[in-house]
Amino acid sequence: MPGRAMAVLAVILVFLSCGEGGSQLGDQMITVGAHRLHIHSEGLGIPAVVIDVGIGSSSEEWQPLQKQLAEITHVCTYDRAGYGSSEFGSLPRHSGTVTDELHALLQGASVPGPYILVGHSLGALNLQVYAARYPDEIAGMVLLDPPPLSWMLGESYPGLRQMANQMTNEWQAQADRLADSSDPRALAETAFYRTIASEHREMFGESATLAAAIDTFGDLPLTVIASGVTNPMFGAVAEEYQQYWVQQSRAVAGKSTRGRFILVEESSHHLHRDAPAVVLEAIVALVRNVRGR
């Protein structure tokens, strides 16, 4: 039996010997450092599935899949700092900070491991860093359209990099405009726009650097799902860039000796909305793999 499998089995046996007490279902606000994060848990069982969303997205988008997964195991969605019900966190917001906060959140919420990490887009970038930092806690990982690392590192498609920078600047400008308002709702939006502007900026900085430094995930069960529908916002190079993104996603799957790659030709970037059955099957397959059946 491989070393990772033996470690996961040991965690499962300890969990079973202690019962399922400790974790709380429903909503919790957990202190991580100087702020609190919101986590929503459903279902019972191991391994626990932990979901991280794309930039600017809501954890509520995952509720349909969460409810289906909760029929077979424990599953958690959460709001990153500055999102939803979570409080604003310190800047900058890069994957290293997010990873450490998520780790503290899961510990504070008494969510038992091992975890199957499920991340979409920026969430897929964050969770690669999590798996590298806390490998003994991870039983498997499903990544949906992880952002292309070589592009974010400035090695390709510089024109699209300029487009991304413009988006970051627009979000930052919106935050600055709202900061002058006396409306409490506008001030809450300020925190959100500051957060996503920082996350987006760091995608092309520290977050990409941290993920690119990961040479291998060893024998971690890993499924990478890529979308096949071209995004017209990328202009004249859209079709070429889509194929490049697919190749980059395939390369991430190749970082594990147990990597699996799935291309969903008919789906846009939002795989959890366009192809929920494919995403659900991939997660359930990993849950069953960990349980040995």
C-alpha positions as CSV (number, residue, x, y, z in Angstrom):
1,M,0.0,0.0,0.0
2,P,1.5,3.4,-1.0
3,G,2.6,5.7,1.9
4,R,-0.2,8.3,1.3
5,A,-2.9,5.6,1.3
6,M,-1.5,4.2,4.6
7,A,-1.6,7.7,6.2
8,V,-5.1,8.3,5.0
9,L,-6.2,4.9,6.3
10,A,-4.7,5.7,9.7
11,V,-6.6,9.0,9.9
12,I,-9.9,7.2,9.0
13,L,-9.3,4.5,11.7
14,V,-8.7,7.2,14.3
15,F,-11.8,9.0,13.2
16,L,-14.0,5.9,13.3
17,S,-12.7,5.0,16.8
18,C,-13.7,8.4,18.1
19,G,-17.1,8.6,16.5
20,E,-18.4,11.5,14.4
21,G,-18.7,14.0,17.2
22,G,-17.0,17.3,17.2
23,S,-18.1,18.7,13.8
24,Q,-21.1,21.0,13.7
25,L,-23.5,21.0,10.7
26,G,-25.1,24.2,9.4
27,D,-23.4,27.6,9.6
28,Q,-20.6,28.7,11.8
29,M,-18.5,31.9,12.1
30,I,-14.9,30.9,13.1
31,T,-12.1,33.3,14.1
32,V,-9.0,33.0,12.1
33,G,-6.4,35.5,13.2
34,A,-8.0,39.0,13.3
35,H,-11.2,38.2,11.5
36,R,-14.0,35.6,11.2
37,L,-14.9,33.4,8.3
38,H,-18.2,31.8,7.5
39,I,-18.4,28.0,6.8
40,H,-21.5,25.9,5.9
41,S,-21.4,22.2,6.5
42,E,-23.8,19.4,5.5
43,G,-23.8,15.6,5.7
44,L,-21.7,13.1,7.7
45,G,-18.9,10.8,6.8
46,I,-15.3,10.7,5.6
47,P,-13.5,12.0,3.7
48,A,-14.8,15.5,4.1
49,V,-15.2,17.5,0.9
50,V,-14.0,21.1,1.1
51,I,-15.0,23.5,-1.7
52,D,-13.3,26.8,-2.7
53,V,-14.9,29.1,-5.4
54,G,-13.7,31.2,-8.3
55,I,-12.9,34.9,-8.0
56,G,-15.9,37.0,-7.2
57,S,-18.2,33.9,-7.0
58,S,-20.5,32.9,-4.2
59,S,-20.4,29.7,-2.2
60,E,-24.2,29.6,-2.7
61,E,-23.6,28.6,-6.3
62,W,-22.5,25.3,-5.0
63,Q,-25.5,24.6,-2.8
64,P,-27.2,22.2,-5.3
65,L,-24.0,20.1,-5.6
66,Q,-23.4,20.4,-1.8
67,K,-26.8,18.9,-1.1
68,Q,-26.2,16.0,-3.4
69,L,-22.8,15.3,-1.9
70,A,-24.1,15.5,1.6
71,E,-26.1,12.4,0.9
72,I,-22.8,10.4,1.0
73,T,-20.3,12.4,3.0
74,H,-19.5,15.5,5.0
75,V,-19.1,18.5,2.7
76,C,-18.2,22.1,3.4
77,T,-18.5,25.4,1.5
78,Y,-17.0,28.6,2.9
79,D,-16.7,32.3,2.2
80,R,-13.2,33.6,1.8
81,A,-12.4,36.8,3.7
82,G,-14.3,39.7,2.2
83,Y,-16.9,37.4,0.6
84,G,-20.5,36.7,1.7
85,S,-20.8,36.5,5.4
86,S,-17.1,36.4,6.1
87,E,-15.3,39.5,7.5
88,F,-12.7,41.5,5.6
89,G,-9.2,40.1,5.9
90,S,-5.7,41.6,5.7
91,L,-4.2,42.5,2.3
92,P,-2.7,41.3,0.1
93,R,-5.0,38.3,-0.6
94,H,-2.7,35.7,-2.1
95,S,-3.1,31.9,-2.1
96,G,-0.6,31.5,0.8
97,T,-2.7,33.6,3.1
98,V,-6.0,32.0,1.9
99,T,-4.5,28.5,2.5
100,D,-3.5,29.3,6.0
101,E,-6.8,30.8,6.8
102,L,-8.7,27.9,5.4
103,H,-6.5,25.5,7.4
104,A,-7.3,27.5,10.6
105,L,-11.0,27.6,9.6
106,L,-11.3,23.8,9.3
107,Q,-9.5,23.2,12.5
108,G,-11.6,25.8,14.3
109,A,-14.8,24.3,12.9
110,S,-13.7,20.8,14.0
111,V,-14.0,19.5,10.4
112,P,-12.4,16.0,10.5
113,G,-10.0,15.0,7.8
114,P,-8.8,13.7,5.6
115,Y,-10.1,16.2,3.0
116,I,-11.0,16.0,-0.6
117,L,-10.3,19.5,-1.9
118,V,-12.6,20.8,-4.7
119,G,-11.6,24.1,-6.3
120,H,-12.9,26.2,-9.2
121,S,-10.6,28.7,-11.1
122,L,-8.9,30.8,-8.4
123,G,-10.1,28.3,-5.8
124,A,-8.2,25.6,-7.8
125,L,-5.1,27.7,-7.5
126,N,-5.6,28.2,-3.8
127,L,-6.1,24.5,-3.2
128,Q,-3.0,23.4,-5.0
129,V,-1.1,25.5,-2.5
130,Y,-3.1,23.9,0.3
131,A,-2.3,20.4,-0.9
132,A,1.4,21.3,-1.0
133,R,1.5,22.9,2.4
134,Y,-0.7,20.3,4.2
135,P,-0.2,17.0,2.3
136,D,-0.9,14.7,5.2
137,E,-4.4,16.2,5.5
138,I,-5.4,15.6,1.9
139,A,-7.0,12.4,0.5
140,G,-7.7,13.7,-3.0
141,M,-8.3,16.8,-5.1
142,V,-10.7,17.9,-7.9
143,L,-9.7,21.0,-9.8
144,L,-12.0,22.8,-12.2
145,D,-10.4,24.9,-14.9
146,P,-7.3,25.9,-12.9
147,P,-5.8,29.1,-14.3
148,P,-2.9,28.6,-16.7
149,L,0.3,29.2,-14.7
150,S,2.7,30.2,-17.5
151,W,0.3,32.9,-18.6
152,M,0.0,34.3,-15.1
153,L,3.7,34.2,-14.8
154,G,4.0,36.4,-17.9
155,E,5.4,33.8,-20.2
156,S,2.7,33.9,-22.8
157,Y,-0.2,35.9,-24.2
158,P,0.9,39.4,-23.0
159,G,-2.1,41.0,-24.6
160,L,-4.4,39.1,-22.4
161,R,-2.3,39.9,-19.4
162,Q,-3.0,43.6,-20.1
163,M,-6.7,42.8,-20.2
164,A,-6.4,41.1,-16.8
165,N,-4.6,44.1,-15.4
166,Q,-7.3,46.4,-16.6
167,M,-9.9,44.3,-14.8
168,T,-7.9,44.5,-11.6
169,N,-7.7,48.3,-11.9
170,E,-11.4,48.6,-12.5
171,W,-12.2,46.6,-9.4
172,Q,-9.8,48.7,-7.4
173,A,-11.3,51.9,-8.7
174,Q,-14.8,50.7,-7.8
175,A,-13.6,50.0,-4.3
176,D,-12.0,53.5,-4.0
177,R,-15.3,55.1,-5.3
178,L,-17.4,53.2,-2.8
179,A,-15.0,54.1,0.1
180,D,-16.3,57.7,0.1
181,S,-19.9,56.7,0.7
182,S,-21.7,57.0,4.0
183,D,-24.0,54.1,3.2
184,P,-23.1,50.9,5.2
185,R,-24.0,48.7,2.3
186,A,-21.6,50.6,0.0
187,L,-18.8,50.2,2.6
188,A,-19.5,46.4,2.7
189,E,-19.1,46.4,-1.1
190,T,-15.9,48.3,-0.7
191,A,-14.4,45.4,1.2
192,F,-15.5,43.0,-1.4
193,Y,-14.0,44.9,-4.3
194,R,-10.8,45.5,-2.4
195,T,-10.6,41.8,-1.8
196,I,-11.2,40.6,-5.4
197,A,-8.9,43.3,-6.8
198,S,-6.1,42.1,-4.5
199,E,-6.9,38.4,-5.3
200,H,-6.7,39.1,-9.0
201,R,-3.5,41.1,-8.7
202,E,-1.9,38.3,-6.7
203,M,-3.0,35.7,-9.2
204,F,-0.3,37.2,-11.4
205,G,2.1,37.5,-8.6
206,E,2.6,35.5,-5.4
207,S,-0.3,33.1,-5.9
208,A,1.0,32.0,-9.3
209,T,4.6,31.8,-7.9
210,L,3.5,29.5,-5.1
211,A,1.6,27.2,-7.4
212,A,4.3,27.1,-10.0
213,A,6.8,26.0,-7.3
214,I,4.9,22.7,-6.9
215,D,6.7,20.2,-9.0
216,T,4.6,17.2,-8.0
217,F,1.6,16.0,-5.9
218,G,3.2,12.6,-5.6
219,D,0.6,9.8,-5.7
220,L,-2.3,12.1,-4.6
221,P,-5.6,11.1,-6.3
222,L,-6.1,14.1,-8.6
223,T,-8.8,14.9,-11.1
224,V,-8.5,18.0,-13.3
225,I,-11.6,19.0,-15.3
226,A,-11.3,21.5,-18.2
227,S,-13.9,23.3,-20.2
228,G,-14.0,23.2,-24.0
229,V,-16.1,26.2,-24.9
230,T,-14.2,29.2,-26.2
231,N,-14.6,32.5,-24.3
232,P,-15.2,35.3,-26.8
233,M,-13.9,38.0,-24.4
234,F,-10.4,36.9,-25.3
235,G,-10.9,38.3,-28.8
236,A,-8.9,37.2,-31.8
237,V,-6.8,34.7,-29.9
238,A,-9.8,33.2,-28.0
239,E,-9.8,29.8,-29.8
240,E,-6.0,29.4,-29.6
241,Y,-6.0,30.5,-26.0
242,Q,-8.7,28.0,-25.1
243,Q,-6.6,25.1,-26.4
244,Y,-3.6,26.5,-24.5
245,W,-5.7,26.6,-21.3
246,V,-6.7,23.0,-21.8
247,Q,-3.1,21.9,-22.3
248,Q,-2.1,23.7,-19.1
249,S,-4.9,22.0,-17.2
250,R,-3.7,18.6,-18.6
251,A,-0.2,19.5,-17.3
252,V,-1.5,20.0,-13.8
253,A,-3.1,16.5,-13.8
254,G,0.3,15.2,-14.8
255,K,1.8,16.4,-11.5
256,S,0.4,13.3,-9.8
257,T,1.1,9.7,-10.7
258,R,-2.6,9.2,-10.1
259,G,-3.7,12.2,-12.1
260,R,-6.8,12.0,-14.3
261,F,-7.8,14.6,-16.9
262,I,-11.4,15.2,-18.2
263,L,-12.3,17.6,-21.0
264,V,-15.9,18.7,-21.1
265,E,-16.3,20.0,-24.6
266,E,-19.7,21.5,-24.1
267,S,-19.0,23.4,-20.9
268,S,-17.9,27.0,-20.3
269,H,-15.5,28.0,-17.6
270,H,-18.3,27.5,-15.0
271,L,-18.2,23.7,-15.0
272,H,-20.1,23.3,-11.8
273,R,-23.1,25.1,-13.4
274,D,-22.8,23.7,-17.0
275,A,-21.7,20.2,-16.2
276,P,-22.7,19.4,-12.6
277,A,-23.1,15.7,-13.2
278,V,-19.5,15.4,-14.4
279,V,-18.2,17.3,-11.4
280,L,-20.4,15.3,-9.0
281,E,-19.2,12.0,-10.5
282,A,-15.6,13.0,-10.2
283,I,-15.9,13.9,-6.5
284,V,-18.0,10.8,-5.7
285,A,-15.4,8.7,-7.4
286,L,-12.6,10.1,-5.2
287,V,-14.8,9.6,-2.1
288,R,-15.3,5.9,-3.0
289,N,-11.6,5.6,-3.9
290,V,-10.6,6.7,-0.4
291,R,-13.1,4.4,1.2
292,G,-11.8,1.5,-0.8
293,R,-14.9,0.8,-2.7
